[in-house]
Amino acid sequence: MQKTFILVLRLFLISSLFFTSCKVQDYTSNARPISHNTWDSLLQKYVSVEGNVNYKGFIADSTKFHRYLALLSANHPNENFWTQEERLAYWINAYNAFTVKLIIDHYPVVSIKDIKAGIPFINSVWDIKFIHIEQATYDLNNIEHGIIRQKFNEPRIHFAVNCASKSCPKLANYAFTADQLDEQLDEAAKSFINGSDKNQIGENEAKLSKIFLWYGGDFKKNSSLVEFINKYSDVKISVHADIDYLDYDWRLNEGSQ
């Protein structure tokens, strides 16, 4: 009994530290919306349609890549001059671009989880504060959980942000843009849900990505999990289907063009 209590307490403390560390303060900026054309051209050149990333290509083209990172760093999204779509497209692109930077800064790596930081079992690669945007400093957890999930109430982002791993939703070989954002998020959802390497869906049985387990609450805000998946799935799952979850493959999503 005492051991169970201690384990629950440890999990609670770790969870509390995680969610506290993800919170971000509002940042005031007068920056104007930016173009993501440079990022788009890099993605088209170094990411395959299947989402395999040529990290050596990004390293070889580092001048152009760092020019885009500098553009991100100089222009913080804000509600004064940016639409909601412009802000969300920016943060998705920023998350993906800075994830690529993290990989190439430590390349070669077998997995993004091999990049360590902080206290074991509490801090991780996603807690490294290396992202500087104007005077604000973030880690990847801040961007995903403290900004994107907290401020936009958009479950499809889970299929757009990429964690550089094989079981993650693929890194799109195009930049997200405000004028196409809804269509791009729909495409990302359909691609991920119908990808047989990510989910194995049948009418009466489904083995799903653990993303649907980890972030189940995000998908159940306006419907059940099955209803959400069926909106994008080619094969419709019965409400009585057996649901299980696949092992997550954290190996690097590397490939060559």
Secondary structure as GFF3:
##gff-version 3
##sequence-region A 1 257
A	DSSP	alpha_helix	2	22	.	.	.	ID=ss1
A	DSSP	alpha_helix	37	46	.	.	.	ID=ss2
A	DSSP	alpha_helix	55	60	.	.	.	ID=ss3
A	DSSP	alpha_helix	62	74	.	.	.	ID=ss4
A	DSSP	alpha_helix	84	105	.	.	.	ID=ss5
A	DSSP	three_ten_helix	112	114	.	.	.	ID=ss6
A	DSSP	three_ten_helix	125	127	.	.	.	ID=ss7
A	DSSP	beta_strand	131	133	.	.	.	ID=ss8
A	DSSP	beta_strand	136	138	.	.	.	ID=ss9
A	DSSP	alpha_helix	140	141	.	.	.	ID=ss10
A	DSSP	pi_helix	142	148	.	.	.	ID=ss11
A	DSSP	alpha_helix	149	152	.	.	.	ID=ss12
A	DSSP	three_ten_helix	155	159	.	.	.	ID=ss13
A	DSSP	three_ten_helix	178	180	.	.	.	ID=ss14
A	DSSP	alpha_helix	181	193	.	.	.	ID=ss15
A	DSSP	beta_strand	200	201	.	.	.	ID=ss16
A	DSSP	beta_strand	205	208	.	.	.	ID=ss17
A	DSSP	alpha_helix	211	214	.	.	.	ID=ss18
A	DSSP	alpha_helix	216	219	.	.	.	ID=ss19
A	DSSP	alpha_helix	225	230	.	.	.	ID=ss20
A	DSSP	beta_strand	242	245	.	.	.	ID=ss21
###
